[in-house]
């Protein structure tokens, strides 16, 4: 039996725009995870299906013809299991239509914009209202109006979910009590309370500083909040 070496991505962050669009299109068309993994494996490796004979597929790659059984394909897609999880590092489509995205890690947005994005994101988790994803896209792609198709809606959702996951790992002290998504429903009142608490922590209760705080780079604001949370944890330990 011929040994075939397949070169495929092994992580979300290795995908380019074209590959991301392919994944999100498959998701939008409600393919199962196994189907998504199989189709991505075939496309990204450069293989072509010549024909099917029972449970065996006649494949072609780099002028070589070979067979793959259904079992072999099942084993091969284990290398693509990462597609079944959210990215650990922020990934996004670089552009949607004529609209260019901000940096994937959100280093070029303000703290106020981040708070707005987070509220819209939490609102979408509760309601599944696609309008909220479009509002998020307007911020993320610097547009007053943007039209999204189904797979672009998924792309926006994956971007911010991966961003929250990345932030939760980067700013651990702050985010340990504010989870990216713990599967529970959060009320609008709780969202407002969380937002006001974050702003108050940065202003020290001085309302005159609120505008400046909201204009801060979101990374700088989160770095400060993480430091305050870490200091608070230390004080709690010392008081015991």
Secondary structure by P-SEA (a helix, b strand, c coil): cbbbbbbbbcccccccaaaaaaaaaaaaacccaaaaaaaaaaaaaccccccccccccccccccccccccaaaaaaaacccccccccccccccccccccccccccccccccaaaaaaaaaaaaaaaacccaaaaaaaaaaaacccbbbbcaaaaaaaaaaaaaaaaaaaaaaccccccccccccccccaaaaaaaaaaaaaaaacccccaaaaaaaccaaaaaaaaaaaaaaaaaaaaaac
